[in-house]
Amino acid sequence: MVFFDLPVETKEDRKIATKFRKDLLKDGFGMFQFSMYLRHCHSQDNAEVHARRVKAVLPKKGMVGIMTITDRQFGLMEVFYGTKKETLNPPSQQLELF
């Protein structure tokens, strides 16, 4: 999980924030909320690879957090839209080639 708060006050700030979001999407992350992106990883080693990729494209300004949670922890999350509880789709199974 990558979450961030980046400045968007100037045109250049917005351009940098947009590039960071696009880099996350290119690496297989999906938007959970506007400043929170998730990616399913099959192992701790795979999660570390993607964390390194995020660290390689960190913007100079703003705050970025990276959190690794287990499938079980993710499955225990409750998400509400308004007052109606919604179930989350389980992470997609992704084929990994070695």
C-alpha positions in Angstrom: 0.0 0.0 0.0 1.3 3.4 -1.0 -0.3 6.5 0.4 0.8 10.1 -0.2 0.1 13.8 0.3 1.9 15.8 -2.5 1.7 19.5 -3.1 -0.4 20.6 -6.1 -0.2 24.4 -5.7 1.7 25.1 -8.8 1.6 23.7 -12.3 5.0 22.0 -11.8 3.7 20.5 -8.5 0.7 19.0 -10.3 2.8 17.6 -13.1 5.1 15.9 -10.5 2.1 14.5 -8.6 0.5 13.2 -11.8 3.7 11.5 -12.9 4.1 9.8 -9.5 0.5 8.4 -9.7 1.1 7.3 -13.3 4.4 5.5 -12.2 2.4 3.7 -9.5 -0.2 2.6 -12.1 2.6 1.4 -14.5 4.0 -0.8 -11.7 0.6 -2.5 -11.2 -0.8 -0.5 -8.3 -4.5 0.3 -8.4 -6.2 3.4 -6.9 -8.1 2.6 -3.6 -8.6 6.3 -2.8 -7.2 9.4 -4.6 -4.0 9.3 -2.6 -3.9 5.6 -1.7 -2.8 2.9 -4.1 -2.7 -0.8 -3.5 -0.9 -3.7 -5.2 -1.1 -7.4 -4.4 2.3 -9.1 -4.0 2.7 -12.9 -3.6 5.6 -12.7 -1.3 7.6 -10.4 1.0 10.4 -10.5 -1.5 8.1 -9.3 -4.3 6.7 -6.6 -2.0 10.2 -5.4 -1.4 10.9 -5.2 -5.1 7.9 -2.9 -5.6 8.7 -0.8 -2.6 12.2 -0.2 -4.1 10.5 0.9 -7.4 8.3 3.4 -5.5 11.3 4.7 -3.6 13.1 5.2 -6.9 10.4 7.6 -8.2 9.7 9.5 -4.9 8.9 13.2 -5.5 11.2 15.7 -3.7 8.3 17.4 -1.9 5.4 16.0 0.0 4.9 12.9 2.1 4.8 9.3 0.8 4.2 6.2 3.0 4.7 2.5 2.1 2.9 -0.1 4.1 3.0 -3.9 3.7 0.0 -5.8 5.0 -0.8 -9.5 4.7 -3.7 -11.0 2.7 -5.4 -11.9 6.0 -5.1 -8.3 7.3 -6.4 -7.0 4.0 -9.3 -9.4 4.2 -10.3 -8.1 7.6 -10.7 -4.6 6.4 -14.2 -3.2 6.4 -15.1 -0.5 3.8 -18.2 1.6 3.9 -19.7 3.8 1.2 -22.1 6.1 3.0 -23.7 3.9 5.5 -23.8 0.7 3.4 -21.1 -1.9 4.0 -19.4 -3.0 0.8 -17.3 -6.2 0.3 -13.9 -5.8 -1.3 -13.0 -7.9 -4.2 -10.2 -10.3 -3.3 -6.8 -9.4 -4.8 -6.5 -10.7 -8.4 -4.3 -13.7 -8.9 -1.3 -12.6 -10.9 0.9 -14.9 -12.9 4.6 -14.5 -12.2 7.2 -15.6 -14.6 10.7 -16.3 -13.5 
